[in-house]
Amino acid sequence: MAEVNITPSANGPYIVSGPVVLTAPDGHVIEHPDPMAMCRCGHSSNKPFCDGTHATIDFDGTLAN
């Protein structure tokens, strides 16, 4: 079985690699590269993907655990 990895980068996006199917709320499949950078700051203009906005808003991606 193939392995999926999700790694939060320091103060940046989640880096997702492996055989992932990304599905939109309306059910269509969203094509993406492998690996892909997923926004976690909430400010990307290209959601669900990262567009680098985290660097301009001083996003603090410190993990709670």
C-alpha positions as CSV (number, residue, x, y, z in Angstrom):
1,M,0.0,0.0,0.0
2,A,1.3,3.5,-0.9
3,E,2.1,6.0,1.8
4,V,0.7,9.5,2.1
5,N,2.7,12.0,4.0
6,I,1.5,15.3,5.4
7,T,4.2,17.6,6.8
8,P,3.6,21.1,8.2
9,S,6.4,23.4,7.1
10,A,7.7,26.0,9.5
11,N,5.3,28.9,9.4
12,G,4.1,27.8,6.0
13,P,1.9,25.3,4.2
14,Y,1.2,21.6,4.7
15,I,3.3,19.6,2.2
16,V,1.3,16.6,1.1
17,S,2.8,13.8,-0.9
18,G,1.7,10.4,-2.1
19,P,-1.4,9.0,-3.8
20,V,-4.0,11.6,-2.6
21,V,-7.3,12.3,-4.3
22,L,-8.4,15.9,-3.6
23,T,-12.1,16.4,-3.9
24,A,-14.0,19.7,-3.9
25,P,-17.2,20.2,-1.9
26,D,-19.2,19.8,-5.1
27,G,-17.6,16.4,-5.7
28,H,-15.3,17.2,-8.6
29,V,-11.7,16.0,-8.3
30,I,-9.1,18.8,-8.2
31,E,-5.9,18.0,-10.1
32,H,-2.7,18.7,-8.2
33,P,1.1,18.1,-8.3
34,D,2.8,15.6,-6.1
35,P,3.9,16.9,-3.7
36,M,1.5,19.7,-3.2
37,A,1.5,22.7,-0.8
38,M,-1.8,23.1,1.0
39,C,-2.6,26.5,2.6
40,R,-2.9,26.5,6.4
41,C,-2.8,30.3,7.1
42,G,-6.2,30.8,5.5
43,H,-5.2,33.7,3.4
44,S,-4.2,32.2,0.1
45,S,-6.0,33.5,-3.0
46,N,-5.5,30.0,-4.6
47,K,-7.2,27.9,-1.9
48,P,-6.8,25.1,-1.1
49,F,-3.2,25.6,-2.4
50,C,-0.6,27.8,-0.9
51,D,0.3,31.0,-2.8
52,G,3.0,32.2,-0.4
53,T,0.7,34.8,1.4
54,H,1.7,33.3,4.8
55,A,5.1,35.1,4.4
56,T,3.5,38.5,4.0
57,I,1.1,38.2,7.0
58,D,3.7,36.9,9.5
59,F,1.8,33.6,9.9
60,D,2.8,31.7,13.0
61,G,2.5,28.0,12.3
62,T,3.7,26.9,15.7
63,L,2.1,23.5,16.4
64,A,0.2,23.1,19.6
65,N,1.5,19.6,20.3
